[in-house]
Amino acid sequence: MRFGERTVSKDINLTIGAGEVLSIVGPSGCGKTTLLRAVAGLIRPADGVVRIDGRAVDGTPDGVAMVFQHFGLFPWKTVESNVAYALRVRGTGKKEALERARELITLVGLSGFEKSYPHQLSGGMQQRTGLARALAVRPRLLLMDEPFGALDAQTREVLQFELLRIWQDHPVTMLFVTHSIDEAVLFGNRIAVLNGRPSGVAELIDVRLPAHRDRSVLATPEFLAIRERVWSLIMNADAGR
């Protein structure tokens, strides 16, 4: 993909199946977030094409939702209004949108905070709100752009396993960009390791871990071996710049 005179990525050909989580990692500045934003239709490459279900992305594609690193909430709206907003702009009636919003607020563990404003919430609670808003539209593809990158380590770990719980109960196809190798292995069915500038796929790794994962998986030999492989690829990519 090229933007103006800058070639960001080259010969990236990735497919993702229904209900699968594809993690994307790589050195800083290799274009991970740019790739995600192109999939979301937020930016349009001057060269290259992104296809969803075989159709080229032109504008914001239907059935795609995104969770951002820095929450992206409307500060003047309450939690329930932020979550319902995604439905209201799609033409859903106010009553139905609020009912769906309250379902999702319960799902992400924010019951009792429906009338709270973003400034009254912790970072973790704001990100739960962002996740609820994304899930409210029942997306067929969920784009995660460093969703826990702005959180402290303890909150990040708590939300990682909360998201795993939600995904295991309500599977959705997910493209997950992260700087955390542990996070990539924990969530991914496969991991695409990007390299260089312009970036390409250094390796596509199958994650052969149990479908239902909890904290105990972090200490298994299989998890540690995959983490080490990903780390080695990223270090080699950095050294080759």
Secondary structure, DSSP 8 states (H G I E B T S, - for coil): -EETTEE-B-S------TT-EEEEE-STTSSHHHHHHHHTTSS--SB---EETTEE--SS-TTEEEE-TT----TTS-HHHHHHHHHHTTT--HHHHHHHHHHHHHHTT-TT-TT--GGGS-HHHHHHHHHHHHHHT--SEEEEESTTTTS-HHHHHHHHHHHHHHHHHS--EEEEE-S-HHHHHHH-SEEEEEETTTBEEEEEEE--S-SS--GGGGGSHHHHHHHHHHHHHHHHHHHT-
